Amino acid sequence: SLSESAAELAQIATTPVRLSMARSEVHLSGKIEYDETRVKNISAWFPGRIEHLYVDYTGIPVSRGDHLLEIYSPELYSTQSELLQAFTRKSQPDQSTSSQSVANSAYAAVREKAKLLGLSDDQIDSIIRQNKARSVLQINSPITGIVTHKNAVEGKYVGTGEQIYSIADLSKVWLILEAYEKDLPLLAYGQELSFTVPGLPGQIFNAHISYIDPLVDPVKRSITVRAVLDNTSRLLKPGMLAEATISVTLNASAKVITPDMTGKW
């Protein structure tokens, strides 16, 4: 025991021991990555020759419906000719009920075949209105994003399924962090985290853990932790390095709790 003056001289401070929530922080490093659920590969639906490129370099932003390229295919032309013939037969007047039914079925089958080759309903309707088969098909972008890969060259022949473009929607991105095995007991779904990136000094971003890898990397002995980030401002770019701090709250049983998730499940 010390007197009050002796405790002050020794610079001793005390606090009562109590049972309550324990709070700590985990510091992790990682980087920004594409959201894998928002990446689209544009592949050839049929064999053909690339006639013209509207998007001829990577990094260019495109919007949904923008023209990407034009491709020529004898198979596509043949299918369009079948479509027009089937439509003509279907539209003939004074047919018997059975003939009309057969013609309708044949038209529906050829229309479905055209859709399987990549023609949209609008393109099919346009071909029928103009009563003319097209030798070249225009392929449009299915999403809004950035072209991250291009395997297209004018005049090149492509086979069915061959990748031509990759387009990534960057309105949402992933923060991928690496945690060591010793950190695993302190991590839980829904935990709040904050992070910074060197490329945006002075800015602090907030997110929540949305995924913890169930497997441990056998080489690094680490676990992948992921957060989904809103990136409508396009400030965060895939490849950026990040330093994150995860707020940890432990209850009296030393179990991680996430206050933001209370009452939701």
C-alpha positions as CSV (number, residue, x, y, z in Angstrom):
1,S,0.0,0.0,0.0
2,L,1.1,3.5,-0.7
3,S,-0.1,6.8,0.6
4,E,-1.8,9.2,-1.8
5,S,1.3,11.4,-2.0
6,A,3.6,8.4,-2.5
7,A,1.4,7.0,-5.3
8,E,1.4,10.4,-7.0
9,L,5.2,10.7,-6.6
10,A,5.6,7.2,-8.2
11,Q,3.1,8.1,-11.0
12,I,0.9,5.2,-10.2
13,A,-2.7,5.1,-11.6
14,T,-5.3,2.5,-10.8
15,T,-8.6,1.4,-12.4
16,P,-11.2,-1.1,-11.1
17,V,-11.2,-4.6,-12.6
18,R,-14.6,-5.2,-14.1
19,L,-16.4,-7.7,-16.3
20,S,-17.3,-6.0,-19.7
21,M,-16.7,-6.0,-23.4
22,A,-13.1,-6.2,-24.5
23,R,-12.1,-4.2,-27.5
24,S,-9.0,-4.5,-29.7
25,E,-7.8,-4.0,-33.3
26,V,-6.4,-6.2,-36.0
27,H,-4.2,-4.7,-38.6
28,L,-4.1,-6.3,-42.0
29,S,-2.6,-5.6,-45.4
30,G,-4.1,-6.3,-48.8
31,K,-5.2,-4.8,-52.1
32,I,-8.2,-3.7,-54.2
33,E,-9.4,-6.3,-56.7
34,Y,-12.2,-6.7,-59.3
35,D,-15.5,-7.9,-58.1
36,E,-15.6,-11.3,-59.7
37,T,-19.4,-11.3,-59.9
38,R,-19.2,-8.2,-62.1
39,V,-16.8,-9.4,-64.8
40,K,-18.2,-10.4,-68.2
41,N,-16.4,-12.3,-70.9
42,I,-17.5,-11.6,-74.4
43,S,-17.0,-14.8,-76.5
44,A,-17.9,-15.8,-80.0
45,W,-21.3,-17.5,-80.3
46,F,-20.3,-19.0,-83.7
47,P,-17.2,-19.2,-85.9
48,G,-16.6,-16.1,-88.0
49,R,-14.3,-13.3,-89.0
50,I,-14.0,-10.0,-87.2
51,E,-14.9,-7.3,-89.7
52,H,-14.7,-4.1,-87.6
53,L,-13.7,-3.1,-84.0
54,Y,-15.4,-0.2,-82.3
55,V,-13.4,-0.9,-79.1
56,D,-9.8,-1.4,-80.1
57,Y,-7.8,-1.0,-76.9
58,T,-8.0,-2.0,-73.2
59,G,-8.9,0.4,-70.5
60,I,-11.7,2.1,-72.5
61,P,-15.0,2.6,-70.6
62,V,-18.1,1.2,-72.3
63,S,-21.8,1.4,-71.4
64,R,-24.4,-1.3,-71.6
65,G,-25.5,-1.6,-75.3
66,D,-22.4,0.1,-76.8
67,H,-21.1,-1.4,-80.0
68,L,-18.0,-3.6,-79.5
69,L,-17.4,-5.2,-82.9
70,E,-18.9,-6.6,-86.1
71,I,-18.4,-10.2,-87.0
72,Y,-19.1,-12.1,-90.3
73,S,-20.3,-15.6,-90.2
74,P,-21.7,-17.8,-93.0
75,E,-23.5,-19.9,-90.4
76,L,-25.3,-16.8,-89.1
77,Y,-26.3,-15.7,-92.6
78,S,-27.7,-19.2,-93.3
79,T,-29.8,-19.1,-90.1
80,Q,-31.2,-15.7,-90.9
81,S,-32.2,-17.0,-94.4
82,E,-34.0,-19.9,-92.7
83,L,-35.7,-17.4,-90.3
84,L,-37.1,-15.3,-93.2
85,Q,-38.3,-18.4,-95.1
86,A,-40.0,-19.8,-91.9
87,F,-41.6,-16.4,-91.3
88,T,-42.9,-16.3,-94.9
89,R,-44.4,-19.7,-94.6
90,K,-46.0,-18.8,-91.3
91,S,-47.5,-15.7,-92.7
92,Q,-49.2,-17.3,-95.7
93,P,-52.9,-16.9,-95.7
94,D,-55.6,-19.6,-96.1
95,Q,-53.6,-22.4,-94.5
96,S,-55.2,-25.3,-92.9
97,T,-55.0,-25.5,-89.1
98,S,-52.5,-28.3,-89.2
99,S,-50.3,-26.5,-91.8
100,Q,-50.4,-23.3,-89.7
101,S,-49.4,-25.2,-86.6
102,V,-46.4,-26.8,-88.4
103,A,-45.4,-23.4,-89.8
104,N,-45.6,-21.7,-86.4
105,S,-43.5,-24.5,-84.8
106,A,-40.9,-24.3,-87.5
107,Y,-40.7,-20.5,-87.2
108,A,-40.4,-20.7,-83.4
109,A,-37.6,-23.3,-83.7
110,V,-35.6,-21.2,-86.2
111,R,-36.1,-18.0,-84.1
112,E,-34.7,-19.9,-81.0
113,K,-31.8,-21.1,-83.1
114,A,-31.0,-17.5,-84.1
115,K,-31.1,-16.4,-80.4
116,L,-28.7,-19.2,-79.6
117,L,-26.3,-17.6,-82.1
118,G,-26.4,-14.3,-80.2
119,L,-29.2,-12.4,-82.0
120,S,-31.4,-10.4,-79.7
121,D,-35.2,-10.2,-80.1
122,D,-34.8,-6.7,-81.4
123,Q,-32.3,-7.8,-84.0
124,I,-34.5,-10.7,-85.1
125,D,-37.5,-8.4,-85.4
126,S,-35.4,-5.9,-87.4
127,I,-34.3,-8.6,-89.9
128,I,-37.9,-9.7,-90.4
129,R,-39.1,-6.1,-90.9
130,Q,-36.4,-5.5,-93.5
131,N,-36.8,-8.9,-95.0
132,K,-33.1,-9.1,-95.5
133,A,-30.5,-11.4,-94.0
134,R,-27.4,-9.7,-92.6
135,S,-23.9,-11.0,-93.4
136,V,-22.4,-9.2,-90.4
137,L,-23.6,-9.2,-86.8
138,Q,-23.0,-6.3,-84.5
139,I,-22.1,-7.4,-80.9
140,N,-22.9,-4.9,-78.1
141,S,-21.7,-4.7,-74.5
142,P,-23.8,-6.6,-72.0
143,I,-22.7,-4.3,-69.1
144,T,-21.3,-0.9,-68.2
145,G,-17.7,-1.1,-67.2
146,I,-14.0,-1.0,-68.3
147,V,-12.5,-3.2,-71.0
148,T,-9.8,-5.2,-69.1
149,H,-8.8,-7.7,-71.8
150,K,-8.9,-7.6,-75.6
151,N,-8.2,-10.5,-77.9
152,A,-9.8,-9.0,-81.0
153,V,-8.0,-8.0,-84.2
154,E,-9.7,-6.9,-87.4
155,G,-9.6,-9.7,-89.9
156,K,-9.0,-12.4,-87.3
157,Y,-11.0,-15.6,-87.5
158,V,-12.5,-16.7,-84.2
159,G,-13.9,-20.1,-83.2
160,T,-17.1,-20.8,-81.1
161,G,-16.5,-19.9,-77.5
162,E,-13.2,-18.0,-78.1
163,Q,-12.9,-15.1,-75.8
164,I,-12.8,-11.7,-77.5
165,Y,-13.2,-9.1,-74.6
166,S,-13.4,-9.0,-70.8
167,I,-15.3,-6.2,-69.3
168,A,-15.3,-5.3,-65.6
169,D,-18.0,-3.2,-63.8
170,L,-16.0,-1.1,-61.3
171,S,-19.1,0.4,-59.5
172,K,-18.3,-2.2,-56.8
173,V,-14.8,-3.7,-56.0
174,W,-13.4,-6.1,-53.5
175,L,-10.9,-5.4,-50.7
176,I,-8.8,-8.6,-50.3
177,L,-6.9,-8.8,-47.1
178,E,-4.6,-11.5,-45.7
179,A,-4.9,-12.6,-42.1
180,Y,-2.7,-15.0,-40.3
181,E,-4.0,-18.1,-38.5
182,K,-3.5,-16.4,-35.1
183,D,-5.9,-13.7,-36.2
184,L,-8.7,-16.1,-37.1
185,P,-10.3,-16.2,-33.7
186,L,-10.6,-12.4,-33.8
187,L,-12.4,-12.3,-37.2
188,A,-16.1,-12.7,-37.9
189,Y,-18.6,-12.0,-40.7
190,G,-20.0,-8.5,-40.5
191,Q,-17.2,-6.9,-38.6
192,E,-16.5,-3.3,-39.3
193,L,-13.2,-2.3,-40.8
194,S,-11.5,0.9,-42.0
195,F,-8.7,1.1,-44.5
196,T,-6.5,3.6,-46.4
197,V,-4.7,3.4,-49.7
198,P,-1.4,5.2,-50.5
199,G,-2.9,6.5,-53.8
200,L,-5.5,8.5,-51.9
201,P,-3.7,10.0,-48.9
202,G,-5.8,11.4,-46.1
203,Q,-9.0,9.5,-47.1
204,I,-10.4,6.7,-44.8
205,F,-12.8,4.2,-46.2
206,N,-15.2,2.0,-44.2
207,A,-16.6,-1.5,-45.0
208,H,-17.7,-4.7,-43.4
209,I,-16.2,-8.2,-43.7
210,S,-18.4,-10.2,-46.2
211,Y,-16.3,-13.3,-46.5
212,I,-13.7,-15.3,-44.7
213,D,-12.0,-18.0,-46.6
214,P,-12.6,-21.5,-45.1
215,L,-9.2,-22.7,-46.3
216,V,-5.7,-21.8,-45.1
217,D,-3.1,-21.1,-47.7
218,P,-0.6,-23.9,-47.1
219,V,2.4,-21.8,-48.2
220,K,1.6,-18.4,-46.7
221,R,-0.3,-19.8,-43.7
222,S,-2.8,-17.1,-44.2
223,I,-6.6,-16.7,-44.7
224,T,-8.2,-14.4,-47.2
225,V,-10.7,-11.9,-45.8
226,R,-12.9,-10.0,-48.2
227,A,-15.1,-6.9,-48.1
228,V,-17.3,-5.5,-50.9
229,L,-16.9,-1.8,-51.5
230,D,-19.1,0.7,-53.2
231,N,-17.1,2.4,-55.8
232,T,-19.5,4.6,-57.7
233,S,-17.0,7.5,-57.5
234,R,-14.4,5.2,-59.2
235,L,-11.7,6.4,-56.8
236,L,-10.6,2.8,-55.9
237,K,-8.8,1.0,-58.7
238,P,-8.0,-2.7,-58.9
239,G,-4.3,-3.3,-57.9
240,M,-4.2,-0.5,-55.3
241,L,-2.5,-1.6,-52.0
242,A,-4.4,-1.1,-48.8
243,E,-3.9,-1.1,-45.0
244,A,-6.9,-2.0,-43.0
245,T,-7.8,-1.9,-39.3
246,I,-10.6,-4.2,-38.0
247,S,-12.4,-3.4,-34.8
248,V,-12.7,-6.4,-32.6
249,T,-15.2,-6.7,-29.8
250,L,-15.1,-9.7,-27.4
251,N,-17.9,-10.6,-25.0
252,A,-17.3,-12.1,-21.5
253,S,-16.8,-15.5,-23.0
254,A,-14.0,-14.2,-25.3
255,K,-16.3,-14.7,-28.4
256,V,-16.2,-12.2,-31.2
257,I,-19.4,-10.2,-31.5
258,T,-20.6,-7.8,-34.3
259,P,-22.9,-5.2,-32.9
260,D,-24.0,-4.1,-36.4
261,M,-25.5,-7.6,-37.0
262,T,-27.5,-7.7,-33.8
263,G,-31.1,-8.7,-34.5
264,K,-30.6,-9.2,-38.3
265,W,-30.3,-13.0,-38.1
